């Protein structure tokens, strides 16, 4: 799964990343699969993660004080 992230970084940088930088990416990111309708972050939680979507999509929304 790290391969797609490394490819993405290489496609959006002026020069390819080094082996050391690739090792840092592999160490920093842990693959995680989310099921349909599973939350990445719920209300009241402190965000401690960064996500990179390989397949599928996510949506973001918020609820106001009236519940809308």
C-alpha positions as CSV (number, residue, x, y, z in Angstrom):
1,X,0.0,0.0,0.0
2,X,2.9,2.3,0.6
3,X,3.8,2.0,-3.1
4,X,0.8,4.1,-4.2
5,X,1.7,6.9,-1.8
6,X,5.3,6.9,-2.9
7,X,4.2,7.0,-6.5
8,X,1.9,10.0,-5.7
9,X,4.7,11.9,-4.0
10,X,7.1,11.2,-6.9
11,X,4.5,12.4,-9.4
12,X,4.1,15.7,-7.5
13,X,7.7,16.6,-6.8
14,X,10.4,18.1,-9.0
15,X,12.8,15.2,-8.3
16,X,12.2,11.6,-7.1
17,X,12.4,11.0,-3.4
18,X,15.5,9.2,-2.1
19,X,15.5,5.7,-0.5
20,X,15.9,7.4,2.9
21,X,12.8,9.5,2.3
22,X,10.9,6.4,1.1
23,X,11.9,4.6,4.3
24,X,10.6,7.6,6.4
25,X,7.2,7.4,4.5
26,X,7.0,3.6,5.2
27,X,7.8,4.1,8.9
28,X,5.3,7.0,9.3
29,X,2.2,5.5,7.5
30,X,0.3,2.4,8.6
31,X,-2.2,1.0,6.1
32,X,-5.7,0.9,7.5
33,X,-8.9,-0.2,5.7
34,X,-12.2,1.5,6.5
35,X,-15.5,-0.3,5.8
36,X,-18.4,1.5,4.1
37,X,-20.0,4.0,6.5
38,X,-17.1,3.6,9.0
39,X,-15.8,7.0,10.4
40,X,-12.3,8.2,10.1
41,X,-12.9,10.7,12.9
42,X,-16.0,11.2,15.0
43,X,-17.4,14.3,16.7
44,X,-15.5,15.2,19.8
45,X,-12.4,13.2,18.9
46,X,-9.0,14.9,18.4
47,X,-7.5,14.2,15.0
48,X,-4.2,12.4,15.4
49,X,-3.9,10.9,12.0
50,X,-3.4,11.8,8.3
51,X,-5.1,9.8,5.6
52,X,-4.2,8.9,2.0
53,X,-7.0,7.3,0.0
54,X,-5.9,4.6,-2.4
55,X,-9.2,3.4,-3.6
56,X,-12.7,4.8,-3.0
57,X,-13.7,8.1,-1.6
58,X,-14.5,9.9,1.6
59,X,-16.8,12.7,2.4
60,X,-16.7,15.4,5.0
61,X,-19.6,17.0,6.8
62,X,-20.4,18.8,10.0
63,X,-23.5,19.2,12.1
64,X,-24.5,22.5,13.6
65,X,-26.0,23.2,17.1
66,X,-29.5,22.5,15.6
67,X,-28.5,19.1,14.4
68,X,-28.6,20.1,10.7
